[in-house]
């Protein structure tokens, strides 16, 4: 049975073959404002959009789609630009996806994920910076990876951190991916039972989304760079871009 996302997450966008889509709009900022709705979405495998899902996606009015997946993952398909024209950008954050060999048996999910997210800042820092520049344009944008949890979670944390959304809110939004992962696994078992075993054999750390992982990531960012803004500047995001991001996405 699919897990229903937390009631406070009225930002969830429902599709039939895509399972982890949320509007970042509606989240409160530390100074009493909020993120504008309908301007920036996080998602999982939007290459699966078709038929009714594609019609629902058109209703979002997307102008920009940012694909954070690897070159190898692109072979599975990409956002259907031939049916829904958008400004599509491939900005990979990893050179390869994780393997079981990357995991130490004594490492908790929170520790493993925190460290992998910090690695992304080195391996994919340029892509993350470019993605922030595109989102700062203020036209409706969607960014995604395969599961919409890890690479997407890091970019979402950076965008929300630059908008002065609290660490607790960012971690809560990240944790919502846990329910979506269950929905995706249920769909795989029904639609592609031959692939279900392979998914279930994944290390549990790859599939979890504990709040502690995002808190650990953001705490380390603050210790190393002073703030998410300090990180963004280190990666090459400019002050005018950060100003534009806030002007377009805050209300």
C-alpha positions as CSV (number, residue, x, y, z in Angstrom):
1,X,0.0,0.0,0.0
2,X,1.3,3.4,-0.9
3,X,2.2,5.8,2.0
4,X,0.4,9.1,2.0
5,X,2.7,12.1,2.3
6,X,2.4,14.2,5.5
7,X,-0.8,16.3,5.6
8,X,1.2,19.6,5.6
9,X,2.7,18.8,2.2
10,X,-0.1,20.2,0.1
11,X,2.7,21.0,-2.4
12,X,2.7,17.5,-3.7
13,X,1.9,17.2,-7.4
14,X,0.2,13.9,-8.3
15,X,1.1,11.9,-11.4
16,X,0.5,8.2,-12.3
17,X,4.0,7.2,-13.4
18,X,6.1,9.9,-11.7
19,X,6.1,9.8,-7.9
20,X,8.2,12.4,-6.2
21,X,7.1,15.8,-7.5
22,X,6.7,18.8,-5.2
23,X,6.2,22.5,-5.6
24,X,8.8,24.3,-3.5
25,X,6.4,27.1,-3.2
26,X,4.5,27.6,0.0
27,X,7.4,26.9,2.3
28,X,7.9,29.7,4.9
29,X,11.1,31.7,5.3
30,X,12.8,32.7,8.5
31,X,11.8,36.4,8.0
32,X,8.0,35.6,7.7
33,X,7.8,35.5,3.9
34,X,7.2,32.4,1.8
35,X,8.4,30.8,-1.4
36,X,6.2,31.6,-4.4
37,X,4.0,28.8,-5.7
38,X,4.1,27.6,-9.3
39,X,7.7,28.6,-10.1
40,X,10.0,25.8,-9.0
41,X,9.4,22.1,-8.8
42,X,11.5,19.2,-7.7
43,X,10.9,15.8,-9.3
44,X,12.0,12.2,-10.1
45,X,11.9,10.4,-13.5
46,X,10.0,12.9,-15.7
47,X,11.1,10.9,-18.7
48,X,8.2,8.7,-17.9
49,X,5.6,11.4,-18.5
50,X,3.0,10.4,-21.1
51,X,-0.7,10.5,-21.8
52,X,-2.6,11.9,-18.8
53,X,0.5,12.6,-16.9
54,X,1.8,14.7,-19.8
55,X,-1.4,16.7,-20.0
56,X,-1.1,17.3,-16.2
57,X,2.5,18.4,-16.6
58,X,1.5,21.0,-19.3
59,X,-0.8,22.6,-16.7
60,X,2.3,23.5,-14.7
61,X,3.4,25.9,-17.4
62,X,7.0,24.7,-17.3
63,X,9.5,26.7,-19.3
64,X,12.8,25.2,-18.0
65,X,13.7,21.5,-17.1
66,X,17.0,20.7,-15.5
67,X,18.1,17.1,-15.7
68,X,20.7,16.2,-13.0
69,X,21.3,12.6,-14.1
70,X,24.4,11.0,-15.5
71,X,25.1,10.5,-19.2
72,X,24.4,6.8,-18.8
73,X,20.9,7.5,-17.2
74,X,19.9,9.7,-20.2
75,X,19.7,6.5,-22.3
76,X,16.5,5.7,-20.4
77,X,14.9,8.7,-21.9
78,X,14.5,12.4,-21.1
79,X,11.7,14.9,-20.5
80,X,9.4,14.7,-23.6
81,X,10.4,18.0,-25.2
82,X,8.8,16.9,-28.5
83,X,5.4,17.0,-26.8
84,X,6.0,19.7,-24.3
85,X,8.6,22.2,-25.5
86,X,10.8,23.5,-22.7
87,X,14.3,24.9,-22.4
88,X,16.0,21.6,-21.4
89,X,19.4,21.5,-19.7
90,X,21.5,18.5,-18.8
91,X,23.6,19.3,-15.7
92,X,24.9,16.1,-14.2
93,X,25.9,16.2,-10.6
94,X,27.5,12.7,-10.5
95,X,29.8,11.0,-13.0
96,X,28.3,7.6,-12.0
97,X,25.5,6.5,-9.8
98,X,26.3,4.8,-6.5
99,X,27.2,1.1,-6.1
100,X,26.9,-1.2,-3.1
101,X,30.7,-1.1,-2.9
102,X,30.5,2.6,-2.0
103,X,28.9,1.6,1.3
104,X,30.7,0.6,4.5
105,X,28.6,-1.9,6.5
106,X,28.9,0.1,9.7
107,X,27.6,3.3,8.2
108,X,24.1,4.6,9.0
109,X,21.8,5.9,6.3
110,X,22.1,9.4,7.7
111,X,26.0,9.3,7.6
112,X,26.2,7.7,4.2
113,X,23.8,10.1,2.6
114,X,25.3,13.2,4.3
115,X,28.8,12.3,3.0
116,X,27.5,11.5,-0.5
117,X,25.7,14.9,-0.6
118,X,28.9,16.7,0.4
119,X,30.8,14.8,-2.4
120,X,28.3,16.2,-4.9
121,X,29.5,19.7,-4.0
122,X,32.9,18.8,-5.4
123,X,31.9,16.5,-8.2
124,X,28.9,18.5,-9.4
125,X,29.5,22.0,-8.0
126,X,29.5,23.6,-11.5
127,X,26.2,22.0,-12.4
128,X,24.6,23.0,-9.1
129,X,25.7,26.6,-9.7
130,X,24.4,26.7,-13.2
131,X,21.1,25.2,-12.1
132,X,20.6,28.0,-9.6
133,X,21.3,30.6,-12.3
134,X,18.6,29.1,-14.4
135,X,16.1,28.9,-11.5
136,X,16.8,32.5,-10.6
137,X,15.4,33.6,-14.0
138,X,11.9,33.3,-12.3
139,X,10.1,31.4,-15.1
140,X,8.5,28.1,-14.1
141,X,11.3,25.5,-13.7
142,X,11.6,21.8,-12.8
143,X,14.7,20.0,-11.7
144,X,15.0,16.3,-11.3
145,X,17.2,13.2,-11.1
146,X,16.1,9.5,-11.1
147,X,14.5,9.2,-7.7
148,X,14.1,12.9,-6.9
149,X,15.7,12.4,-3.5
150,X,19.4,12.8,-3.5
151,X,20.8,15.0,-6.3
152,X,17.5,16.8,-6.4
153,X,17.5,17.0,-2.6
154,X,20.9,18.8,-2.6
155,X,19.8,21.3,-5.2
156,X,16.5,21.9,-3.4
157,X,18.4,22.4,-0.1
158,X,20.6,25.0,-1.8
159,X,17.7,26.9,-3.4
160,X,15.7,26.9,-0.2
161,X,18.7,27.8,1.9
162,X,19.4,30.8,-0.3
163,X,15.7,31.8,0.1
164,X,16.2,31.7,3.9
165,X,13.9,28.7,4.5
166,X,14.8,27.1,7.9
167,X,16.9,24.0,8.2
168,X,13.9,22.2,9.8
169,X,11.7,23.0,6.8
170,X,14.3,21.9,4.3
171,X,14.9,18.7,6.1
172,X,11.1,18.1,6.3
173,X,10.7,18.6,2.5
174,X,13.6,16.2,1.9
175,X,12.1,13.6,4.2
176,X,8.9,13.6,2.2
177,X,10.8,11.7,-0.5
178,X,10.6,8.6,1.8
179,X,6.9,8.2,1.1
180,X,7.4,8.7,-2.6
181,X,10.1,6.0,-2.7
182,X,7.5,3.6,-1.3
183,X,5.0,4.6,-3.9
184,X,7.6,4.1,-6.6
185,X,8.5,0.6,-5.3
186,X,4.8,-0.3,-5.2
187,X,4.5,0.7,-8.9
188,X,7.6,-1.2,-9.9
189,X,6.3,-4.4,-8.2
190,X,3.0,-4.1,-10.1
191,X,4.2,-2.9,-13.5
192,X,7.7,-4.4,-13.8
193,X,7.8,-7.4,-11.3
194,X,11.0,-8.7,-13.0
195,X,12.8,-5.5,-11.8
196,X,11.4,-5.5,-8.3
197,X,14.0,-7.9,-6.9
198,X,16.8,-5.7,-8.2
199,X,15.3,-2.7,-6.5
200,X,14.7,-4.5,-3.3
201,X,18.3,-5.7,-3.3
202,X,19.5,-2.1,-3.2
203,X,21.2,-1.2,0.2
204,X,18.6,0.3,2.4
205,X,20.8,3.4,2.8
206,X,20.3,4.2,-0.9
207,X,16.5,4.3,-0.5
208,X,16.0,6.2,2.8
209,X,15.5,9.9,3.4
210,X,16.1,10.6,7.1
211,X,15.9,14.1,8.2
212,X,19.2,13.6,10.0
213,X,21.0,13.2,6.6
214,X,19.9,16.7,5.5
215,X,20.5,18.2,8.9
216,X,24.0,16.7,8.8
217,X,24.6,18.0,5.3
218,X,23.5,21.6,6.1
219,X,25.4,21.6,9.4
220,X,28.6,20.7,7.6
221,X,27.9,23.3,4.9
222,X,27.5,26.0,7.6
223,X,30.7,24.8,9.3
224,X,32.7,24.9,6.1
225,X,31.3,27.8,4.2
226,X,29.4,29.9,6.9
227,X,26.0,29.5,5.2
228,X,24.4,28.1,2.1
229,X,25.0,31.5,0.5
230,X,28.7,31.1,1.3
231,X,28.7,27.7,-0.4
232,X,26.9,29.1,-3.5
233,X,29.4,31.9,-3.8
234,X,32.2,29.4,-3.5
235,X,30.7,27.3,-6.4
236,X,30.5,30.4,-8.6
237,X,27.0,31.7,-8.1
238,X,27.1,35.5,-8.2
239,X,25.5,38.0,-5.8
240,X,23.2,39.4,-8.6
241,X,22.0,35.8,-9.2
242,X,21.2,35.3,-5.6
243,X,19.4,38.7,-5.5
244,X,17.4,37.7,-8.6
245,X,16.5,34.4,-7.1
246,X,15.1,36.0,-4.0
247,X,13.3,38.7,-5.9
248,X,11.5,36.2,-8.2
249,X,10.8,33.4,-5.8
250,X,9.8,35.2,-2.5
251,X,6.5,36.7,-1.7
